[in-house]
Amino acid sequence: MIENKYFDDALKEVIKSKPFYSYIFGKTKKIYLDNLEFAAAMTINSKTARPTMLVNKKKISELAERQGITGGTNITNFIAGIFLHELDHYIYGHVFKKVESVYGQNAELYNIATDALINENIRELDQFGSSAEDHVEGTVDEKKPFVSRSRDLRDPTSEELFSYLLKKQQEQGGNGSGQGISRGQLDDHSQFGTSPEVREIAEDYRNSIVKAAIEKSKGDVPGHFKQLIEEINKGKINWKKMLRKFTGLGVRGGKRRSWKRENRRYPDMPGHVTSETGKIGVILDTSGSMSDEELQKAFAEIDALTKRQRQFYIVQYDAKVTSIDKYRPGAWRKMSIKGRGGTNMRPALEKMLEMRIRRIVSITDGYDNYNDDLLKKFKVLFLLTQDHDINFEEAAKGDGFECVTMR
């Protein structure tokens, strides 16, 4: 069994020597499990839409022993290579779709194609791999059980390689099942996939942290991501869609019994209260720098959300909290905007804590102090005006918050 020290060293290796991966790795939750069939797996948390990496230390130890990997540095690099492999599945977006549902009996061929695309850029795994074609033809070298680059195609995409492998297998009379191939038991793709609603948020979050990683690495990005990054940079974020998904994901409040509430049916029994997870808070910057047009634009969309979210609270603030209202559909047309003074978000955040609200939408132009100590206690979506403070946005993204400009 590999000592924990080497796993810690592998984490440090990715963080210190891989600038682009470092930021994304930091935003990925790591869970160590002993009951995984494979060495590792990448998945999307269905409640938070965030990436999660599952790691089986015992299985990684078995793979290292099987491949004859010895020496501290070699073991550390091998583990780091597995970490990079999982991160690539996330960055490329393979993890967003349920492979079996999309490709049916050809799912394993697609798994081979994605592993080949990734491993050819990870020397620590590529050296122990046989070509994608070998895996389809059944000619895998037992000393090289992982999937490596295509033997016949040069720089194919995963879809191009998948189509090629499918054609090759059909020519051989195969049924597309992948013939029981395990891909060297490197990683488990059955953890891929999530609901359409979560997928949209997960992809938007992936795009945001990839962009942040590019900035933080000062352009030191692996060349094989060039096309993907171009596609991400071309994409425009729909702020209305992002708002709908943010307020609709993981906010259904559960009920629990409490003596603080009277049970109307059984007086001698505790009543039911709704947990704070069912509440959405909107903190609205009404300082003088926010225009009426921008406020109206935001409220028109928020109004539509109240049809499905009954626990919706609006806190207006400028230099202090100026009003607190439980929002009702159509209320924005009659709502009086109060304040129009200076700007200080802190009192509004403190009010949210007091109200036990942890998921908030902040509508602001960002010309305010960035209260990172308080903000880290919340799940926050910042709806920013078109002329917002760029420094505020960069600080928020740096802490992993979602930011979108209302256009």
Secondary structure as GFF3:
##gff-version 3
##sequence-region A 1 407
A	DSSP	alpha_helix	4	17	.	.	.	ID=ss1
A	DSSP	alpha_helix	19	26	.	.	.	ID=ss2
A	DSSP	beta_strand	29	32	.	.	.	ID=ss3
A	DSSP	beta_strand	40	44	.	.	.	ID=ss4
A	DSSP	beta_strand	51	55	.	.	.	ID=ss5
A	DSSP	alpha_helix	57	66	.	.	.	ID=ss6
A	DSSP	alpha_helix	72	92	.	.	.	ID=ss7
A	DSSP	three_ten_helix	94	96	.	.	.	ID=ss8
A	DSSP	alpha_helix	99	103	.	.	.	ID=ss9
A	DSSP	three_ten_helix	104	106	.	.	.	ID=ss10
A	DSSP	alpha_helix	107	119	.	.	.	ID=ss11
A	DSSP	alpha_helix	123	126	.	.	.	ID=ss12
A	DSSP	beta_strand	129	131	.	.	.	ID=ss13
A	DSSP	alpha_helix	132	137	.	.	.	ID=ss14
A	DSSP	beta_strand	146	148	.	.	.	ID=ss15
A	DSSP	alpha_helix	158	171	.	.	.	ID=ss16
A	DSSP	three_ten_helix	183	185	.	.	.	ID=ss17
A	DSSP	beta_strand	187	188	.	.	.	ID=ss18
A	DSSP	three_ten_helix	189	191	.	.	.	ID=ss19
A	DSSP	alpha_helix	196	216	.	.	.	ID=ss20
A	DSSP	three_ten_helix	223	225	.	.	.	ID=ss21
A	DSSP	alpha_helix	226	234	.	.	.	ID=ss22
A	DSSP	alpha_helix	239	248	.	.	.	ID=ss23
A	DSSP	beta_strand	255	262	.	.	.	ID=ss24
A	DSSP	beta_strand	270	274	.	.	.	ID=ss25
A	DSSP	three_ten_helix	276	278	.	.	.	ID=ss26
A	DSSP	beta_strand	280	285	.	.	.	ID=ss27
A	DSSP	alpha_helix	292	305	.	.	.	ID=ss28
A	DSSP	beta_strand	312	317	.	.	.	ID=ss29
A	DSSP	beta_strand	321	326	.	.	.	ID=ss30
A	DSSP	three_ten_helix	331	333	.	.	.	ID=ss31
A	DSSP	alpha_helix	346	354	.	.	.	ID=ss32
A	DSSP	beta_strand	359	364	.	.	.	ID=ss33
A	DSSP	alpha_helix	372	375	.	.	.	ID=ss34
A	DSSP	beta_strand	379	384	.	.	.	ID=ss35
A	DSSP	alpha_helix	390	398	.	.	.	ID=ss36
A	DSSP	beta_strand	402	405	.	.	.	ID=ss37
###
